[in-house]
């Protein structure tokens, strides 16, 4: 199906803009993936993004995933609740001090439990810690309905928006084929 999608570009240009969100997150722990793992990145991408039409990377080969995860500018962090992966974020540091929050999100069973704000807070703090002069991201109307509100509540500012059309599958892909049938 052809869909018209709203696209939002957001940024944070100073660490003082961050409004932390940590409520309800006492049992949330974060670990950086210290060894590039295409399996981990692909799993998190599909498990987190399957309900939001994250389809851009679905056709990537193992080598493409490995190349992405192995780039020294890329950091993958996993959020855990009681030892169980609950979500993740990927940071992509680029020349000039910009750091892109490339992907961020929660697995379906952890949505609505108060983890989104602390996940974004930790991702933003980490981006500043690695030397960002600017953190940027984009989101769209296909994302979780509260995603844009969370970005704005944490202090990100919209600097551009627009629309585009994209051909989408008739159904959201879910975390793996047939998962939502």
N, C-alpha and C positions, 0 to 999 in steps of 0.2 A: 504494500500500500504506500502511496505517496503521502508524506506527512509534512506539514509546515511546522517548523520548530523555532521557538524563540531561543536566542543565544545571548548569554550575558558574560561579559568580561569584567573581572574584579581584580583589585590589587590592594596591597597594603604597602606603604612606603616608609613606615617608621614603626619600630617595635612598640612604641607608646600607644599606637592605635589599637592594639590587641585588648579586647575585653574577654578575659578568660571565662570559660564555662567548665566547671568541675563538679557540679552537683550530681549526686547519685553515681559517682564513679569510683568509690572507694575500692571496689573489687576489680577495677580495670588496670591491667599491667601492659607495658609496651616493651617490645624487643626488636632491635634492628636485625634484619637478615644479614648476617655477616659474610655469607658465602652466596654468590650469585646462583639462583635456583629458578630456572625457567618454569619448572613444575609449580613452585610456590606462587610466582607472579601470575601464571596463567590461572591457577586455581582461584586465587583471590579475585582476579579480574572477572572471571565468570561467575563465581559464587556471589560476589557483591553486586556486580553490574548486570547480571542476567535479567533481573526484573525491571531494569531501566534502559533496555536497548543498548547496552554497551556492546557494540558489534564490530567496531573498527579493527580490533586486534584478533577477532576470532579466526581469521584466516592465516594468522602468523604461523610460520614454521617453528620447529624447535630452535633452529639456529637464530631466527629473528628474536625470539624470547630471550635466548642466551645473550645475544648481542646487546639487547636493551638492558637486561639485568646486570651485565658485566661492565657497563659504562661507569667509569669512576664518578661521574656526576650524579648518578642515580642512587638513591637510597630507598630501600623498601623497609617499612616498619609494620609489624603486626601487633594488633591490640588483642589481648587475651582476657577472658573472664573465667576464673576458676580453672585455668590451664587450657581452655578451649579457645581457638581462634574466633574472634568476634568481629574483626574488621581490619582495615589496613589503610596505609597511605603510601604513595610514591612521590618523592621529591626529585626534581630534575634541575640541578644547578646548571646555569648557562653562563656564558661569558658576560662580563660586565656586572656581575653581582646579582642578576635576576635569578630567582628560584621559582620554578613552576611547581605548584601543587598539582601534579599530573593526574593522579587518581586518589580518591578517598571515599570510604564508605564502610558500611556495616553489613554483615551477613543478615539475611532476612529475620532470623529468630532473635536478633539483638536490636532491631529497630523498635523505637518507641519505649525504650527502657532508660533513657537519659544518657546514652553514651555518645551521641553525635557531637554535642558541644565539647566535651573533653577530648574527643578524638581530634577535632579540628584545632582545639587549643594546643595540644601536644604537637601536631603537625606544624602549626605556625611557629611555635617556640623553637622547634628543631630547625626550621628554615632560617630563623634569625641566628641561631647558634652556629650554623655552618657559614655564616658570613653574608647572608642576603642583604642587599641594599633595597630590594623590592621583591615582594612575593606576589605572584599572580596566578590566576586560575580562570577557567571558564566553566560554566554550567549551562544547562538548557532546560527547557520545559519538559524534557523526557526524564529528568532526574527526579529524585524523591521530592514530593511537594514542599517539604520543609527545608530542603537543601539551601536554597537562596536565602531564606530567612536566617538560617544558621550562619552563613557567611557574613551577612550584613550585621547580625548581632555580635559577632566576634570582632567586628571593626573593619572588615573589608569594604571597599568603596567601589561602586560600579563606574567604570570608565568608558565602556562602550556596550552597545547592545544592537541586535539586529535579528533578522530572520533568515532562514534558509529552508530549502526543501530537500528531503532525503527519502529514498526508498527504504522502507522498513519491512521486516517480516510481518506476516499477518498476526503473529503472536509474539509476545516477549520470549526470548530464548530460554529464560530461566537459568539456573546454575549449570545444567547439562540438558541435552536433548531429552524431552519427555518428562522432565522433573515436575512440571505443573499440570500434567494431564490427569 
